[in-house]
Structures are given as C-alpha cells and as structure tokens.
Amino acid sequence: MLQVSQLFIYPIKSLGGIELSSAEVTDRGLKYDRRWMLIDDNNRFISQREFAKMALLHINIDAGGLRVTYMPHQSSILIPFHPQTNTVIQATVWDDTCEGTLVDPEVDQWFTQILGMNARLIYMADSSLRAVDPKYAKQQEVTSFADAYPFLIIGQASLDELNTRLQNQIKMDRFRPNIVFTGGEPYAEDVMPHIRINNINFYGVKRCARCVMITIDQQNAAKNVEPMKVLAGYRAQNNKIYFGQNLLHQGVGEISVGDKLEIPG
C-alpha cells in the first residue's frame, strides 16, 4: 500500500522547512508553503544555492506569525502573517515576474544583518496569481514562490535506494519535498500520472531536475559533492539530474500522514 509518511512546508523560500502531521491544500499548494520570499537589491529571489547559511534559518508557526530563528546564535524574529506595509513590487523567480508585498522594514534589517547582504522579505497575497508553465498546465494552475510547481513528491524507497549508493547517509530534507510516501518501488513517483489523496487529485507533470542545493547539509549548511555525483551516474538525462516528481492538483482540502495514495486506473 502507498501511504503518506511525511508532509513538509517551506514558508519562506529557501529557508528551513516544517514537518506537519496534516496540511491544508490550497489553490497554489500547501497552506503557507513558499508564500514569503527574500529578495536582493534587484528584486530577485535569494537562494541557498548562493547563500548556504540560509539552511540555518529555521521556522516555526506561532499564533502570531512565523518565528524565524538563526540557529548558530539563537537570534529570532516574529514575522506577522500579514504584511505591515501596502507596498507591492514586482519580483523575479527564475524567469517569472510576480507580485509581492513588502513585509516590514524591521524584518528586512534583521535578515540583512544575518545574511550579510541587503535582503527584503515579500509576501504573496491571494490576489497575486503566478501561473505555472503553460507547457505543463492543465487548467491554468497557479503556484506560490516555489521554483515552478505547487507540489513535489518523493517516495521514501527512492531515498533508501540512493542511500545504498552513498558512503554517508543523507536525509530527505536535502530534496525539499512536500509529500513523502512509503510503499512501492524506488522511483515509482517518476511514472505516476494521477494520484488521489483524500479525494484530492494530483497529477505528475514532470520529474524534478535537481541543482546544487541538494549538496547542502540542512543541519549545518556544509557543502559536499554528494549526492549530486552519485545521482549523475544513474539519474541523469539530457544533462539534467532528476529526483522526485512535480505535481499539479485539482481540489482543496486536507491531507494527512497516514493517508492512502490511490492510483486511479
């Protein structure tokens, strides 16, 4: 039986994730997932790809907002769920330009000090509709500040198989999935065109091409050649390395750890 084993959200793009037992599925992904994003002076997103220390910024959801803590010296700040400004700007995520609302100058100052570079935090309001790539869209789906799609799914068997090839075991957090499932063969997610979880339909649209971010240890921000080097030996195609499947969806509701993954015939 295929069964949801873990659920993750990453409220601020490229910062630490939060593991949940249940999650609300919204129009653009799981609730809170990548609804906030740090940007530089050119309004371009800031990523662990260039600033590995972002992995050390951990997030918890408090009653009043997001509590972000920089783990090396336990400095923290509370970010309200709703921006404290009305300033809307155009920001860039890869090739997309989308709207974001500046959150709070004091929050910007805190992140600037932690990262050692000018950084501002923006929030994606419900009115900001960022379309997924029309080549893969089925019904004009939208997404958050995620790289491209509202969901990423990975089978636990895929990570287990990868770990048999590695000298040092790695955790699932390297790959930043939203949904992890148990059961099935390694890489079964590659060929799942349609999945149903708690009566919500998910559709596999393309395998996820991986970048150097998977070489960053999410516990200490240390970089290594693995698992990229090993994956390149058996998961490469057309000069890209694949691990996990991007999903689109239809429907809203709640999914939980323990839910069954149905594969409609």
FENCOR-V233074 format. One record per pair of residues at least 24 apart in sequence whose ideal C-beta (glycine too) atoms are under 6 Angstrom apart, sorted by the first residue. I is the first residue (numbers start at 0). J is the second residue. D is the distance in whole Angstrom. If there is no record, write none. Layout:
I:J:D + I:J:D
//
This chain:
0:182:5 + 1:180:5 + 1:182:4 + 1:183:5 + 1:260:4 + 2:181:5 + 2:182:6 + 2:259:6 + 3:180:6 + 3:256:5 + 3:258:5 + 4:155:6 + 4:179:5 + 4:180:6 + 4:181:4 + 5:179:4 + 7:177:6 + 8:32:4 + 9:33:6 + 10:35:6 + 10:58:5 + 10:65:6 + 11:35:4 + 12:36:4 + 12:144:5 + 13:46:5 + 13:47:5 + 13:53:5 + 14:53:6 + 14:56:5 + 14:58:6 + 15:57:4 + 15:58:6 + 17:58:6 + 20:256:5 + 21:253:6 + 21:255:4 + 22:254:6 + 23:253:6 + 24:199:6 + 24:251:5 + 24:252:6 + 27:141:5 + 27:142:5 + 27:143:5 + 27:149:5 + 28:143:5 + 28:149:4 + 29:177:6 + 32:143:6 + 33:143:4 + 33:144:4 + 33:145:5 + 34:123:5 + 34:143:6 + 35:120:6 + 35:122:5 + 36:121:6 + 36:144:4 + 37:118:5 + 37:120:6 + 38:90:5 + 38:119:5 + 38:121:6 + 40:117:5 + 42:90:5 + 42:91:6 + 43:91:5 + 44:92:5 + 45:118:6 + 47:212:5 + 47:215:6 + 48:211:6 + 48:212:5 + 51:215:5 + 51:220:4 + 52:220:5 + 54:215:6 + 54:217:5 + 54:220:5 + 55:220:5 + 69:113:5 + 76:109:5 + 78:106:6 + 82:122:5 + 90:121:6 + 92:144:6 + 97:129:4 + 98:127:4 + 99:123:6 + 100:124:6 + 135:204:4 + 137:247:6 + 140:247:5 + 148:245:4 + 150:177:5 + 150:246:4 + 151:176:5 + 151:177:5 + 151:207:6 + 151:243:5 + 151:245:6 + 152:178:4 + 152:188:5 + 152:244:5 + 152:246:6 + 153:179:6 + 153:243:4 + 154:180:6 + 154:183:6 + 154:187:5 + 154:188:5 + 155:179:6 + 155:181:5 + 156:183:6 + 156:185:5 + 157:185:5 + 157:186:5 + 160:185:4 + 164:229:5 + 165:225:6 + 165:226:6 + 165:229:6 + 169:226:6 + 172:217:4 + 173:213:5 + 174:213:6 + 174:242:6 + 174:243:6 + 180:260:5 + 188:244:4 + 193:263:5 + 194:260:5 + 195:261:4 + 195:263:6 + 196:254:5 + 196:258:5 + 196:260:6 + 197:254:5 + 197:258:5 + 199:250:4 + 199:252:5 + 200:249:5 + 200:250:6 + 201:246:5 + 201:248:5 + 202:247:5 + 203:244:5 + 204:245:5 + 204:247:5 + 205:245:5 + 206:241:4 + 206:244:6 + 207:243:4 + 207:245:5 + 208:239:4 + 208:241:6 + 209:240:5 + 209:242:5
//
